[in-house]
Amino acid sequence: MKIGVITDCFQKSHFEGIEKAAEMGLDGVQIYATTGAFSPETLTAEEKNAYKKLLKEKGLVVSALCGDMGGYGFEIEEDNAERIQKTNRIVDLAVEFGAKVVTTHIGVIPEDKTNPRYGVMLAALTECGLYAKSKGVTLAIETGPEKAKTLLAFLQDTKGGVGVNLDPANFTMVTGQDAVEAVYMLKDYIVHTHAKDGVMLDKNQDPTDVYHAFAVGGVDALNACEGFKELPLGEGDVDWNGYLNALREIGFDGFLTIERETGADPAADIQKAVTFLKERL
């Protein structure tokens, strides 16, 4: 397996994040591409060439682009035409940078397939997935608000091009899903992972409420949630030995991409995570 980092987590420019990743001896970077400096609407041809040149000089690849739309993901039908178009442009950008994965949160998948929201989300992801597949890319749903069983059933209803970005901490912190069990359940769909850790503080929290708070207030609202806490790698409740062994057993050889969304010194926590992972790979 390879180790990467999300450049935004350094809280610096993407150029600086790429340089920091190289200094830490990483294999690749994931870059947020929905809005901001690396979005399809913003990037000029010159900037694209500058990023490609730097990545090549530093010996790094783009493990994935982050195409998270924010808000309610693909839950609201009237919003989805624009969101699908935006997602497809991010897929096109991924192709330009040789990335085979675009990750995204899609909202909260209902357990009940007769819930109208299920059909709305499935239609959107099926369309996006088929476009991604046509470009040699996988649109990877990030784990979070639903148990692995619900996510697996949803994936099986799509028509290709849709996979999983497995974040074990999201399972551990929000749904209480065992991340090791999730690896085996989702093994046919895992194309990318996030290396993050944390603890659940309130076993009675409603994952739907958590992610709808995130939809309204963004990462700040998520970090303010009293039901869980993100922690540096190795300090939370993710069973890292079991989790990494499970990934090995299913033959996953892709990226463990470090994500640190909070903390006073994220760069130090990222370095700690690099050391933690390298000791176990």
C-alpha positions in Angstrom: 0.0 0.0 0.0 1.0 3.6 -0.6 0.8 6.6 1.7 -0.6 10.0 0.7 -2.1 13.1 2.2 -4.8 15.6 1.4 -3.0 18.8 0.5 -5.6 21.0 2.2 -4.8 19.5 5.5 -1.6 21.4 5.7 -3.7 24.6 5.6 -1.4 26.0 3.0 -1.6 26.4 -0.8 -1.7 23.2 -2.9 1.8 23.9 -4.2 3.1 24.1 -0.6 1.1 21.0 0.3 2.7 19.1 -2.5 6.2 20.2 -1.4 5.4 19.2 2.2 4.2 15.8 1.1 7.5 15.2 -0.8 9.5 16.3 2.2 7.7 13.6 4.2 8.6 11.0 1.7 5.0 10.3 0.6 3.8 8.6 -2.6 1.0 10.9 -3.6 -1.5 13.6 -2.8 -5.2 14.0 -2.9 -6.4 17.5 -3.9 -9.7 19.2 -3.3 -11.1 20.2 -6.7 -14.7 21.3 -6.2 -14.0 25.0 -5.5 -10.9 27.1 -5.0 -7.5 27.1 -6.6 -7.7 23.6 -8.1 -11.3 23.6 -9.4 -12.0 23.1 -13.1 -13.3 26.6 -13.4 -10.3 28.2 -11.8 -7.3 26.3 -13.2 -5.6 27.8 -16.2 -3.5 25.8 -18.7 -0.4 27.4 -17.2 -1.3 26.5 -13.7 -2.1 22.9 -14.7 1.3 22.6 -16.3 2.9 24.1 -13.2 1.2 21.5 -10.9 2.2 18.7 -13.3 5.8 19.9 -13.4 6.0 20.1 -9.6 4.4 16.7 -9.1 6.8 15.1 -11.5 9.8 16.8 -9.9 8.8 15.6 -6.5 8.0 12.1 -7.6 4.4 12.3 -6.5 1.2 11.2 -8.1 -2.4 12.4 -7.6 -4.0 9.6 -5.7 -7.5 11.1 -6.1 -9.3 14.4 -6.5 -11.9 15.3 -3.9 -15.1 16.2 -5.6 -17.2 16.7 -2.5 -20.2 18.9 -3.3 -20.9 19.8 0.3 -24.4 20.5 1.5 -26.8 17.5 1.1 -24.8 15.8 -1.5 -27.1 14.3 -4.1 -30.2 14.1 -1.8 -32.2 17.0 -3.4 -33.4 16.2 -6.9 -33.6 19.8 -8.2 -30.0 20.4 -7.3 -28.6 17.3 -9.0 -28.4 18.4 -12.6 -25.8 21.1 -11.7 -24.0 18.8 -9.2 -23.8 16.0 -11.8 -22.3 18.4 -14.4 -19.8 19.7 -11.8 -18.8 16.1 -10.8 -18.3 15.2 -14.5 -15.9 18.2 -14.9 -13.9 17.0 -11.9 -13.7 13.6 -13.5 -12.3 15.2 -16.6 -9.8 17.0 -14.5 -8.8 13.8 -12.8 -8.1 12.3 -16.2 -5.8 15.2 -17.0 -3.8 14.5 -13.9 -3.7 10.7 -14.3 -5.9 10.2 -11.2 -8.2 7.2 -11.4 -10.4 8.2 -8.4 -12.7 11.1 -7.5 -14.0 10.9 -3.9 -17.2 12.5 -2.6 -19.7 12.4 0.2 -23.1 11.9 -1.4 -25.5 12.5 1.5 -27.2 10.0 3.7 -28.4 6.8 2.0 -31.7 5.6 3.4 -31.8 2.0 4.6 -35.3 1.7 3.2 -35.1 1.6 -0.6 -38.7 2.8 -0.9 -37.7 6.1 0.6 -37.9 8.6 -2.3 -34.5 10.0 -1.4 -33.0 6.6 -2.2 -34.1 6.8 -5.8 -33.0 10.4 -6.2 -29.5 9.6 -5.0 -29.3 6.4 -7.0 -30.3 8.1 -10.3 -27.6 10.8 -9.7 -24.8 8.4 -8.8 -25.7 6.0 -11.6 -25.4 8.8 -14.1 -22.1 10.1 -12.6 -20.7 6.6 -12.3 -21.3 5.7 -15.9 -19.6 8.9 -17.0 -16.7 8.2 -14.7 -16.5 4.7 -16.0 -16.4 5.9 -19.6 -13.3 8.0 -18.6 -11.5 5.2 -16.7 -12.2 6.8 -13.4 -14.1 5.6 -10.3 -16.4 7.9 -8.3 -15.7 6.8 -4.8 -18.3 7.3 -2.1 -16.7 8.2 1.2 -18.0 6.1 4.1 -19.7 8.0 6.8 -23.4 8.3 7.7 -24.6 4.7 6.9 -23.5 1.2 7.9 -21.5 -0.8 5.4 -24.6 -3.1 4.7 -26.6 -0.1 3.5 -23.8 1.3 1.4 -23.1 -2.1 -0.2 -26.8 -2.5 -1.2 -26.7 1.0 -2.8 -23.5 0.2 -4.7 -24.9 -3.0 -6.0 -27.8 -1.0 -7.5 -25.5 1.3 -9.5 -24.4 0.4 -13.0 -20.6 0.7 -12.7 -18.0 3.4 -12.1 -19.0 3.9 -8.5 -16.8 2.6 -5.7 -15.7 3.3 -2.1 -13.3 5.7 -0.4 -13.1 3.9 2.9 -12.6 6.2 5.9 -12.4 4.0 9.0 -12.7 6.9 11.4 -16.0 8.0 10.0 -17.4 4.5 10.7 -15.8 4.4 14.1 -16.9 7.9 15.2 -20.4 8.2 13.7 -22.1 4.9 13.0 -20.2 2.5 15.2 -19.6 0.3 12.2 -16.6 -2.0 12.7 -14.1 -0.8 10.1 -12.5 -4.3 9.8 -15.9 -5.9 9.0 -16.6 -3.1 6.5 -13.4 -3.9 4.6 -14.6 -7.4 4.0 -18.1 -6.4 3.1 -17.1 -3.6 0.7 -14.0 -5.4 -0.7 -15.2 -5.4 -4.3 -15.6 -1.6 -4.3 -12.7 -0.1 -2.3 -10.5 2.0 -4.5 -9.1 4.6 -2.1 -8.9 5.0 1.7 -8.5 7.8 4.2 -6.2 7.4 7.1 -8.0 9.1 10.0 -8.7 8.2 13.6 -11.2 9.2 16.3 -13.6 8.1 19.0 -17.4 8.0 19.4 -18.5 9.9 22.5 -22.2 9.5 22.2 -23.5 6.1 21.2 -27.0 7.4 20.9 -26.1 10.1 18.3 -28.1 9.9 15.0 -25.7 9.7 12.1 -28.3 11.4 9.9 -28.4 14.3 12.2 -24.6 14.5 12.3 -24.3 14.6 8.5 -27.2 17.0 8.0 -25.5 19.3 10.5 -22.4 19.0 8.3 -24.5 19.8 5.3 -25.6 23.1 6.8 -22.5 24.1 8.7 -19.6 22.4 6.9 -16.5 21.0 8.5 -16.7 23.5 11.4 -20.1 22.2 12.4 -18.8 18.6 12.1 -15.8 19.4 14.3 -18.1 21.0 16.9 -20.2 17.9 17.2 -20.2 16.6 20.7 -20.9 13.0 19.7 -17.4 12.2 18.5 -13.9 13.5 18.3 -11.3 13.2 15.6 -7.8 12.4 17.0 -4.3 11.9 15.6 -3.7 8.5 14.0 -3.2 5.8 16.6 -4.9 7.8 19.4 -8.5 6.8 18.5 -10.5 3.6 18.5 -9.8 2.5 14.9 -8.3 -1.1 15.1 -5.3 -0.2 12.8 -3.6 -3.6 12.9 -6.9 -5.4 12.1 -7.9 -2.8 9.5 -4.5 -2.9 7.6 -4.5 -6.7 7.8 -8.0 -6.8 6.3 -6.9 -4.5 3.5 -4.0 -6.8 2.8 -6.2 -9.8 2.8 -8.5 -8.4 0.1 -5.6 -7.4 -2.0 -5.9 -3.7 -1.7 -2.6 -2.0 -2.8 -3.9 1.5 -3.2 -3.5 4.7 -1.1 -3.8 5.3 2.6 -4.4 9.0 2.3 -3.9 10.9 5.6 -6.7 13.3 6.5 -6.4 15.6 9.5 -9.3 18.0 9.6 -8.8 19.6 13.0 -6.1 20.1 15.7 -3.7 22.9 16.7 -0.8 21.6 14.6 -2.1 19.5 11.7 1.3 19.3 10.0 2.8 17.7 13.1 -0.1 15.3 13.3 0.3 14.4 9.6 4.0 13.6 10.2 3.1 11.5 13.2 0.6 9.6 10.9 3.3 9.0 8.3 5.5 7.5 10.9 2.6 5.4 12.4 1.7 4.0 9.0 5.2 3.3 7.8 5.9 1.3 10.9 2.9 -1.0 10.0 3.4 -1.4 6.3 
